[in-house]
């Protein structure tokens, strides 16, 4: 049931927000929009299946510390 609701929500969001991007009404790259949209969709499906998704916070922290040199 949760998966059905997630899919229904993302279909609704794509119709409302994604369709204007694909048709060129909004100034946004369709490829970047699709990558972000399907990444969020995949993570939502995994979460609704109760699969633990690791947090990217530690990786981001390591990258920032590497860049600033601490």
Secondary structure, 3 states (H helix, E strand, C coil): CHHHHHHHHHHHHHHHHHHHHHHCCCCCCHHHHHHHHHHHHHHHHHHHCCCCCCCCHHHHHHHHHHHHCC
